Amino acid sequence: GLLRSDSIPEVGEDAAATVSMAEALSEEEQDELRKELAKVEEEIQTLSQVLAAKEKHLAEIKRKLGINSLQELRQNITKSWQDVTSTTAYKRTSETLSQAGQKASAAFSSVGSVITKKFEDVRNSPTFKSFEEKVENLKSKVGGSKPAGGDFGEVLNSAANASATETIAEQTEEETH
């Protein structure tokens, strides 16, 4: 009984399990199963042929209607996107991302406010005021009769120019003495 030729295992099927199952069935049950197997295989073959004919007919109808693969792909993508956007998971994720974006926006706004406040604090600090006064004094010494004021960038530029002018003047004095 172990070397039966009519009981060939399918690919990946355990040969020992197939032999032991076949031995547990009577000859009559095995004949009945073989008949059913042949019938199912024949039905599968028939269905495959019907399917192929239907697919051919479908392609002919699409050709007559002028529906090409690209149009069909677009319709499938649109339908798939609609299906995805209608799912609960998508809606929850979308809501979560929206909330996260709002929170991030609020956080960046807060950071901007904090930085602005810190700059104001620095500008109003005694150290900065002292530095600003020194720059103004230097500017008035170098610039002469220009009115005080202007923005801080102008003050720094003129202070830098004044320092360069003073250095050149000092060097010229040393060279002449």
Salt bridges, closest charged atoms under 4 A:
ASP6 OD2 - ARG34 NH2 2.59
ASP31 OD1 - ARG34 NH1 3.25
GLU60 OE2 - ARG63 NH2 2.41
GLU72 OE2 - LYS62 NZ 2.28
ASP83 OD1 - LYS79 NZ 3.19
ASP121 OD1 - LYS117 NZ 3.25
GLU132 OE2 - ARG123 NH2 3.89
